[in-house]
């Protein structure tokens, strides 16, 4: 009997497992085509933490101790026991794909609370075909947070359906695990609390008590409720700056950002699950007597309210301190709820007429209000908008046509929901509408996921093209020896981050001008002597110099990532250094070249070339002042001219270059250049995207006289 029951369960699990492994295979294939991380510095920081846990058992960032990291760091730590960073990265992506796709199991359990197995299977499949699954190749928190959040929601609903100390404790423990997976998910406790308050309010004892209230009792209760709400808001304000700032000064932005996130989510999953799912939660009174249905409805409503408010507050706050962002990424956790509720609508009816009207109006408003961000594909924070990008990029639809089409989709979704309400469930028409709607929604949602993943793949490929090959060339050249990276004017840290990612030997990142990218340990060494010696010593075996930094040390290897020197634990000693340049050679208003090692120079000239040959034809002349003199050490422990021995000036024009030469001092020397005014390419030519203040392409050095050596 037991073996027969076990066989029956396994046979019943085959459809669910088939969907899981089929989708996991698709997402793993997508991950395999994502060659390098692209989300900086999130993916790199998580890698530092996971790698340090694997190597030492303790989390750290660039050697600095770190507090309590996300559980994702511990989840990924074992992959860094593999031989190379490339192998570890490939394994990490597969682990995250398997984890995020595993959302199908708690999503199925959640849906089974209110619908039969085949409906629950469809709901669970919907929860893992959403555009959010395109996050699975990223080394971030979402791939693990999504299934843990869904598991928490199921356990919360289960605890409400049949309360016991064990079920409540289990739900609380998993909610805590979700919080430590992704801090945002601490709001799951608010979901639990809000649902619990509803249960207390609707309990028989509370009903009997309220039946004795007079009009003044109700008025007093209303005043008390307002007071509690104000006190709670003040408490949150002390704990959360984002809550304090937005609820105090930018309240009008909260509903706007909440509607944007909901609109992007609805667009990504085909609109219908939002309209049907929201309306389905208004169940008839007789159904709410069923403990499982009541628990599902209470959990779903609490989840939607808490998550939508959270995303509204976050979006509003970020808009005041950083940028205006559509934060669908923070709302993806309600997808299993919406698909389970949609299955409930199909099997048992969509609910009441007022709920249908309200859900349709809310969804239509959100869908039409959200900015489509067509020029920002892939748009990481709202992958649901990928379906709009597909229409724009593949079919050449303008924004207006896409908006009209989405409005039509909203009307069609409402018509389908009305069909769910008025058609007999045993009729052929109902079966046809249901089948077509289910296939269309899943196809729509999966198409959005695929196109979002393709956009992220293209971005990853583009970054990889500018990366040194092989990616672990530093590890190969050093054979595992420790490395410090030293550069200057690091405007775009992607190259450094990826060099760190693929080369375990890189332990420190320094810069000559304070531009080394964080987070974690960064340092700007001081000049200890005019011979170029820097302090403190990095105490590493090698140094990787780039962006105009040259060292007095044996060269081990060179690549696109810079020049690798052997320093054997000794202090860094500069041979020459250029500061003030972007990675493409342009300077802004100031730049300098310092030559410390003059021991082998002989007779020759110091030269400077300032060019705007790359910038034509919009001229904005700049006056260049060039000074030269012996190297000194300034009050900030950085190189300076002491004193200036020669000064020359000239005018830099568009499409032209000018040069300067000097007889250098016989000691270490320095050239400093200033250009004013600078120009901004975008201001002179609106078709250019470059908004930097630019002076000229700067080149300087020493040119020996012929036969001088």
N, C-alpha and C positions, 0 to 999 in steps of 0.2 A: 504493500500500500504506500509506504513512504517513498519507495523508488518511483512508483507510478506518479505520485504527486510531484516529486522533484522533476521528473521528466516532463510533466505537464507544464510546470512553471518555466522550465528551460525552453520548451517549445513556444510558450506564450511570449518569451522575451526575445525571440528571434527577430520579429519586425523592428523592435526598438534597437537592438544591437546592430541590425543591418543598416538602419538609418545612421546610427552613430559612426560606424566604421566607414560607411560610404562618404559621409560629410567630412570626417576626419581625414580621409585620404585626399579629398579635394583641397582642404585647407593646408594639409602638409605639403602638397604639390605647390600651392601658392607660396608657402613659406620657403620652399627650396629655391624659388626664383627671386627671393628677396635677399640680395647678396650681402648687404652691409646695413648696420643700424642707421636710422635717419632721424630719430627723435633725440635731440641734444638739449640738455645734458641728461635727461631722464634715463635713457637706456644705458648710458655710460656709468652713471652713478649707481644704478642697480647692479651693473656688472662689477664695479669696485667692491660693493658690499658682498655679493655672492662669492666672488673670487677670494676675498679675505677670509670669509667664513670657511671656505673649502681649505684654505692653506693654513689658517691659524686657529680656527674655531671661534674667532671674535670678529665682529663687523668693524670695518674701518674704511675711510676714504683717503686714498693716497697716503696710507700709513697713519693717519690721524684716527684715534678711537671715535666710534660713532655710537649713539644711543641705541634705542630699540628700533631696528629696521623693519621694513615690511616682511611678512612671512614669505613673500615671493622670493626674497633673497635666499632664505633657507631652502625653499623649494628648488631653486636653480643651482644652489651651491655644488651638488654632486657632479654636475656636468663639467666643472672646472678641474675635476680630477683627470679628465681626458688629456691626451698628450698635447694638443695644440689648441689655440684659440679658435681656429676655424672649425675644428671638430666639436668643440664645446658649444660654439654658436649654433651649429646645425642641430645638435642634440637639444639645446635649450628651446629652439623654435618648435621642435617636434613635441617636447614636453608641454609647452604652452598650448599648442594646438589640441593635444589630447585633453588637457585640462579644460579649456574653454568649451570644446565640443561636448564634454561630459555634462554640461548644463542640461542636456537632454534628459538625464535621469531624474534630478529633482524637479525639473519642469513637468515631466510626466507624472510624478507622484503628486505634485500640486494640482494638476488638471484632473487626476483621478478622484480627487475629493468630490468633484461635482459632475463628471461626465464618464461615460463608458470607455473601455480601453481604446477603441479605434479613434474616437474623438480626442482622447488624451494623447494618443500618438501623433495625431495631426497638430495638436497644440504644441507638443514638445518639439516636433520637427520645425514648426514655425519659430520657436524660441532660439533655435540654433541655425537658422538660415537668414537671420537678420544681418544688416550691414555691419553691425558691431563685431561680427566674427572676423572681419578683416583686420582687427587688432591682434589676432592670435599670433602673428609672427613677431610682434614687438616685445622687447624685453621691458615690459611695463607691468603695472598691477592689474589692469583690466582682465587679461586672460584667466587669472585665478580668481579675481574678485567676482566675476560674473557667475560662475557656478556656486561659489560659497554664498553669495547673496541669495541666489535662488534657493539653495538648500535652507538658508535661514528663514526665508519666507514660508517655505513648506512647513518647517518645524514650528514656526509661530502659529500658522493656521491650524496645525495638528494639535498644538497645545490649547488653542481656543475651542476646538471641536470636542476634545475630551480631556479636560484639565486634570493634571496630576503633577505632584512635585517633580517627578522624574522628567516629564515632558517639558515643563517650564524650565527646569535647570538645563536640559539639553539644548533647548532653543536659545537660552541666554549664553551658554558656552559657545555655540556656533556663531551667534551674533558677535561675540567678543573676537572670535577668530576672524570673522569678516572685517571687523574694525581694524585689527592688526594686519590684515591683508591690504586694505585700502582705508585710509582715515575717514574718507567720506562716509563709509558704511557704518560709522558710529550712529548715524541717523536710523539704523534698524532698531535701536533701542527706543527711539521716538515712535516708530511704527508699532512696536510691541506695547508701549505705554498708551498710545492713542487708542489702539484696539481694546486694551484692557479697560480704559475709561468708558468706552462705549458699552462693554459688557456690564460694568458696574452700574451704569446709568439705566440699562435696560433690564437689570435683574428684578426679580419679583419683589424683593424687599424694598428696592429703590422705587419701584412703581407704586407700591402700597404707601410709602412715605410721601411721594409726590401727590398722591390722590387727596391728601389732607391739606395741601397748600392753599392758602388764600391768594388773592391778587397781589397783596403786599409781599407775601412770601416769594412769589415769582419775581417781583420787581427786585427784592433784595438778592435773590439768587443771581439775577442778571447783573446787578452791580458787583456782586462778589466775583462772578466769572470774569468781568472786565478787569477787576483789580488783580485777580490771579494772572490774567493774560499780560497785563502791564508789568507785574512783578517778574514773571517768567522772561519777558522780553528784556527787561533790565538785567536780569541774571545772565542771559545769553550775551548781552552786550558787553558785560565784563569779561566773559570768557572768549568771545569771538569778535575781532575787529571788523570782519566783513559784515556780521549781523548789525553791529553798532552803527557803522557808517551808512549802510544801505537803508536800514529801517529808520535811521534818524534824519538822513539828508537826501536820500535818493529813492524814496519809496515808489515813485512813479516808474522807475526802471525795472522793478522786480517783476510785475506782471508781463512787461514787454519781453524780458529775457526768458521768463518761464514759457511764454507762448512760442517764442522762437525755437526753444529746445523741443517742445512738444510738436511743433510743426515739422521740424526736420526729422524727428522720429517717425511721425505719421507718413511723411513722404517716402522715407526709406522702406517702410514695411507695407506700403500699398494703401494706406489711409483706412481701408475697411476695418482692420483689427482695432483701430482706435475708436471709430464710430460704434461698431458692434460691441466691442469690449466694454466701453464706458456705459452704454445703454443697458447692457446685460446685467449690470450690478444692481439695478433697481428691481429686485426680485419681488414677486407677489408675496403677500403676508403669510400665506400658508406654506410657501417654500422656506421662508425664514425660520420656521419651526424646526426644520431639519438642522441638527447641530453642525454637520459638515458644510452645508450650503451657507449657513449663517457665518461660520468661521472663515470660509473663503471670501465672502463678500466683505466682512469687516476687515480682514487682512488686506484685501485688494484696495479698498477705499483708503485705508490708513496709509498704505504704501504710496498710492498715487498722490495723495495730499502732501505727504512729507517730502517725497522726492521732487515734486514739481516746485514746492516752496524753496527747497534747498537750491535747486538749479537756478531759480529766479534770483535768489539772494547772491549766489556765487557770480552769476553772469553780471549782475548789476554792480557788484563790488569790483570785479576785475575791470569793468569798463571805466572805472574811475581812477585806477592805478596803472593799468597796462594797455589794454586794447578792448575793442568791442568784439566779442566772440560768441558764436552760436554753440552753446554747450550741450549739444545732444549727447556727447560722450558721458556726461554725468547722469543721464536719464535712461540709459540703455537697460538698467536693472529692472524696469517695469515691464519689459517685453514679455517675459514668461506669464505675468499676470494678465496682460492684454490678450495674449493668444489663448490662455485657458478660459478667460471670460468670453472670448469669441466662440470657442467650442461650446460653452454653456449656452450662448445665444442660439446656436444652431440646433442643439439637441433639445433644449427646453423652452426656447423663446427668448426674445430680446429684452423683455421687460416692459415698462410702462411707457405710454405715449410721451409724457413730459420728458422722460429720460432720453428717449430717442431724439426728440427735438433739441434738447440741451446738448447732447453729445454731438449731433450734426453741426449745430451752430458753433460750438467750441472748436471742433476739429477744423471746420472750414475757415474760421477766423485764424487759427494757428497756421494752417497750411498757406494761406494767402498773405500772412504777415511776415513770415520768415524770409530774411535775405537769402537768395539762392547761392551766392558766392561763386558764380560761374567762372570767374577769372582766377580762382584759387584752388584748382584741382591738382592734386587731391587735397581736400579740406579735412585735416586730421580730426578736428574736434567735432565734426558732424558728418560722418561717413554716409548718413542717410541721404545727404544732398547729392551723392554720386549719381543717382538716377537722373537728376536734372542735368548734371554735367554730361552724362551720356547723350541725352537729347540735344544738348548744345554742341558737343564736339563731334559726335558721330553722324547726327542728322542735320546739323547746321540750324537748329531751331533757335530763334532769338529768345530773350528772356520773356517778352510779352506772350509769345506763343506757349512757352512752357507754363507760365502762370495760368493762362486760359485752360490748358490741358489739365493742370492740377485741380482747377475749379470744377471741371467736368468730372474728374475722378471722385471728387467729394460728393457731387450729385448722384453719380452712379452708386457710390457706396451707400448713400442714404436709401436709394431705391432697393438695393439688395437687402438692407436691414428691414425695410418695410415688407419685402417679400418673405423674409424669415418670420415676420410677425403674422402676416395674413394668409400665406399659403398653407394648406394642410400638409403636415409632415409626411404623410403617407402618399402624397401625390407625386407624379412623375416630374411635374414642373419644379416642385421643391427640391427634389433630388438633383435635377439638372442645374438649378441655380446654385445649390450648395457645392456641387462638384466643380463647376466652372469657376466659382468664386474662390474655392480653396486652391485650385491649381494656379489661378491667376495671381493670387496673393503670394504664394510660395515662390512662383517663378519671378514675380516682380522683386520680391525681397532678396532672393538669391542673386538676381541680376545686379541689383544695387551693391551687394556684397562683392561680387566678382569685379565689378567696375571700380569700386573703391580700392580693392586689393591690387588691381592692375595699375591704378594711379600711384599707389605707394611703391609698387615694384619699379615703375619708371623713375620715380624720384630716387630710389635706392640705386638703380643702375647709373643714373646721372652722377651721383656722388662717387660711385665706384670708379668711374672713368678718370677721375682726378686723383685717385689714390695710387700710391706706389705699389708696384707688383714685383714679387709676391707681397701680400699684405703683411706677412710676418718677417720681412727682410731684416728688421733690427734684431729679432731673436736669433735668426740664422747667423747673422754676422757676429753677434756677441756670444753665442752658445750659452745663453742664459745669464750672462753677466748683467749687473745692474746699470741702468742708464738714467741720466738726467737730460731732459729736453730744455734747450735754451734758445729763445728767439726774441723778437721785438715786434711791435705794431701788429699784434695778433687780432685783427679785426674779425676774421672768420675762423673760429677754433675747430671747425669740423675735421680738418686734417690732423690736428693734434689729438682730438678725441679718438679718432679711428686708429691712429698710430698706437695710442695707449690700449685701445680695445684688442687689437690683434697681436700686440707684443707685450707679453707678461714682464719682460725685462725693464720696461719703462716704469720707474718708481717715482720720479719727481718731474714737475713741470715748472720751469722758471722763465723769467723774461727780464730784459734789460730796462724796460720802461713801465713795468707794472701791468702789462696787458695780458699776462698768462690767465687762461680761463679757469674758473672754479667750477664747481664747489670743491672744498677740500683744501689741502695744503698747497699753497702757491707762494712764491718768494721772488723778490727783486733784489739780487745781490748788490752789494756796494763795491765801489772801486777802491781797492786797497793800495794800489801803487800805479804810477804812470806807465809801468811796463805792461799793464793790462790785467794784473792779478785781481781776481774778484774774491770777495768774502761774504758769507762763509763758504767753506768747501762743501760740495754736495756729497763727498765721500762715496762716489760711485765709480764703477770700472770704466764707464764710457760716458760720452756726452754727445747728444744729437743736436747739432746747431742748424738753424735755418733762418730765412728772412734777413739776410745780410750780416749774420754773425759768423765770424771766422775765429778759430782758436789756434793757439800755439801748441799743437799736439799732433801726433801721427794720425793720418787719415786711414780709417779702416774700410769704409765703404761710402758710396754716394748713391742717392736715389732721389726720386721726386720729393720724398719727405725730408731731404736735407743731407747734411754731411755728418757722418759718424766718426768721432775721434776716440782714441784710447787715452784715458787720463789716469788710470790705475790709482784711483782714490785721492789724487792730488787736487789742489784748488784749480778752478777754471782760470785759464790765462788767455785773454783775448789777443788775437793777432790783428784783427781789424773788426770794426763793427759799424753798421749803418743803422741809425735810428730815425723814426719818423716816417717810415715807408709802409704803405699797404702792400699786400702780397703781390699785387700786379705792378709794383714799381712806382706808383704815383705817390707823391708827397702831398701834404696839405699846405699849411702856411710855413711849417718849420721842418727841417731835416738836418742830419749831421752825419759825417763820416769821420771815424777816429782810427788812426793807424798807430798801433802800439809797437808792432815788431818792425823796426827799421834797420835791423842789423845787416840785412842782405840787400838793401835797396840800391846803394851806390848812387851815381849821378842820375838825376831824372827830375820829372815835374809832377806835382800834384795837379790833378785835373778835376773839373766838375762839368757835367753836361746836363742841361735842363731842357727838356723837350715837351712840346705840345703837338708833336707830329701825329699823335693818335687822335687829336681833337681838331676837327675841321668841320665847317669853315667859320663858326661863330666866334668871333674874336672878342676877348675881354683882356687887354694887355695887363700883365702883372710885372711889377718892379721887383727884380731879384737882387738881394744883397748877399754877397759871399765873403765870409771872413775866414782867416786861417791863422793858426798860432800853435805854440807848444801845448801839449796836454797838461791840464791841471785837474785837481780834485775839488769840486764845488762843495758848498756847505751841506748839500744834500747827499754827499758821498757819491755823486755821479760825475762823469767826465765833463770838463769845461775847458774853454780856451784861456790860457794864462801865460802871457797876455796876447791880444790880437796884434799880429805883425803886419798883415796886409788885408785890405778890403777892396773889393771890386763890385760894381753894380752893372745891371743890364736889364733889358726889357724882353719878356717872354711873350711871344705872339702865338696865336693859333696856327697850326700846320707847320710851325718852325721849331728850330732848336738853336740854342746858343751855348757856347762853351767858355770856360775860364781855366787858366793855368797859373800856377804859382811855383816858385822855388821853395820847396818845403824846408823847415828847420831840420838840422841833423839829429834831432831827438824826436820821440813820439809826438805826433802832431794831430790836429783836429781841424776839420772844416765844418762850419755852420752856415746854413742857407736859410734865408727868410724870403717869402714871396707875398706881396700884397698889391692889389687885392687878389683873393682866390676867386674861383668860379664854381658854380654848381651846374653840372650838365643838364639836369632836369629843368632848371630855371631858364637856360638858354635855348633848349630844344625839348619841348614837351614829349617827344617820342622816345627820349632817353629815360631809363628808369633810375639812373645813378643820381643819388641825392647827396653825395659826399662833397665837402669843400675840397677842391683840388687846386694845386699850384702848378706842378709839372711832374713829368717822369724824371726821377733823380738818378744820376749815376755819378760816382766819384771813385777815385783810387789813385794809384801811383803808376806813372808810365816811365820806364827807364829810357835814358837816351841811348841811341844805337851805339853799340861798341863800348858802353860804359862799364860793362862787367868784365 
